[in-house]
Amino acid sequence: MDNRDFSGRRPKRAVTTTKLREWASERAGIPLWLFEECYPVVGDLAETIALVLPPATHNIDRSLSDWITILRDLKDAEDDVKKQTVLDAWDGLPTTERFLFNKLITGGFRIGVSQKLMTRALAQATDKPEAELAHRLMGDWTPDTITGTP
């Protein structure tokens, strides 16, 4: 499976990985070549960024749908706005949340299971009929259009 969400829909990437690498290197205070040497050792760009950045300077408490909206709106923003938004997020999130933010922004939040298996697991976890969940997952929806209400 490639870079798609749980349902198989590919999120649009708001910021290039080149920019993220540059900004992370700059924020971490390390040369880009050193960041690039760390990346293959860790094996995951989102994790590498989360690990090299200094600790958060404040705490941001936003919901997943808030982050999805922020990232969706970044797609058409100017590079300086993108950079400031990303740096502010990095400065306000602890390492684990920063890692998940990076996965969202790179479009790399994925799992390697079929939609059928995912639907079956959701049915078991929620005690809802598999057919009903499969029907709910059909159509042209995106993660930012979902309210979170079952």
C-alpha positions in Angstrom: 0.0 0.0 0.0 1.3 3.5 -0.8 0.9 6.8 1.1 -2.8 6.6 1.8 -5.0 7.0 4.9 -6.7 4.0 6.4 -9.4 4.1 3.8 -7.0 4.1 0.8 -7.5 7.8 0.1 -4.3 9.7 -0.5 -3.9 13.0 1.5 -2.6 15.9 -0.5 0.9 16.8 0.6 1.0 20.5 1.7 4.8 20.8 2.0 7.6 19.1 0.1 9.9 16.8 1.9 12.8 18.9 0.7 11.5 21.9 2.6 10.7 19.8 5.7 14.3 18.6 5.7 15.7 22.1 5.3 13.5 23.5 8.0 14.2 20.7 10.5 17.9 21.0 9.9 17.7 24.8 10.5 15.5 24.4 13.6 17.7 21.7 15.1 20.8 23.9 14.5 22.6 21.2 12.5 24.0 21.3 9.0 21.7 19.8 6.3 24.4 17.2 5.5 24.3 15.9 9.1 20.5 15.7 9.0 20.7 13.8 5.7 23.2 11.3 7.3 20.8 10.7 10.2 17.8 10.0 8.0 19.0 6.6 6.5 20.0 5.4 10.0 16.5 6.1 11.4 14.8 5.1 8.1 11.7 7.4 8.4 11.7 11.1 7.6 8.9 12.0 10.0 10.7 10.2 12.9 14.1 11.7 12.0 12.6 15.2 12.1 10.8 14.5 15.4 14.0 13.2 17.0 16.5 15.9 15.9 14.3 18.9 16.9 14.8 20.6 20.2 12.1 20.1 22.9 8.9 22.0 22.5 8.8 25.5 23.9 5.0 25.5 24.5 2.0 23.2 24.3 -0.5 23.1 21.5 -3.7 21.2 22.1 -5.6 20.7 18.9 -7.9 17.9 17.6 -7.0 15.7 14.7 -9.7 17.4 12.5 -8.1 20.8 13.4 -4.7 19.6 12.2 -6.3 18.1 9.0 -7.9 21.5 8.3 -4.6 23.4 9.0 -2.7 21.1 6.7 -5.3 21.2 4.0 -5.2 25.0 4.1 -1.4 25.0 3.8 -1.5 23.5 0.4 -2.1 26.8 -1.3 -0.2 29.0 1.1 3.1 30.8 0.4 6.3 29.1 1.5 6.9 31.6 4.4 3.4 30.8 5.8 4.0 27.1 5.4 7.3 27.4 7.2 6.0 29.4 10.1 3.0 27.1 10.5 5.2 24.0 10.6 7.8 25.5 12.9 5.1 26.7 15.3 3.7 23.1 15.3 7.1 21.6 15.9 7.7 24.1 18.8 4.4 23.3 20.4 4.3 19.5 20.2 6.1 16.8 22.2 8.1 14.3 20.3 5.4 11.6 19.8 2.8 14.2 18.7 5.4 15.9 16.5 6.1 12.5 14.9 2.4 12.0 14.1 2.1 15.6 12.8 5.1 14.9 10.5 3.4 11.7 9.3 0.3 13.7 8.4 2.1 16.5 6.7 4.2 14.1 4.6 1.3 11.9 3.7 3.1 8.9 5.2 0.5 7.9 7.7 -0.4 4.5 6.3 -0.9 0.9 7.3 -0.3 -2.2 5.2 -3.7 -3.9 5.3 -6.6 -4.2 2.8 -9.7 -2.1 3.1 -11.7 -5.3 3.7 -9.5 -6.2 6.7 -9.7 -2.7 8.1 -13.5 -2.7 7.8 -13.7 -6.1 9.6 -11.4 -4.8 12.4 -13.6 -1.6 12.8 -16.7 -3.7 12.9 -15.2 -5.9 15.7 -14.0 -2.8 17.6 -17.2 -0.9 17.3 -19.8 -3.7 17.4 -21.3 -2.3 14.2 -22.2 -4.5 11.2 -19.3 -4.9 8.7 -21.7 -4.1 5.8 -22.8 -0.8 7.5 -19.2 0.3 8.0 -18.2 -0.6 4.5 -21.2 1.5 3.2 -20.1 4.4 5.5 -16.6 4.3 4.1 -17.8 4.3 0.5 -18.0 7.5 -1.6 -15.9 10.6 -2.0 -15.2 11.7 1.5 -12.0 13.0 3.0 -10.8 12.9 6.6 -11.5 16.7 7.1 -15.2 16.3 6.2 -15.8 13.8 9.0 -17.1 15.1 12.3 -16.0 12.2 14.5 -19.6 11.3 15.4 -20.2 7.6 14.9 
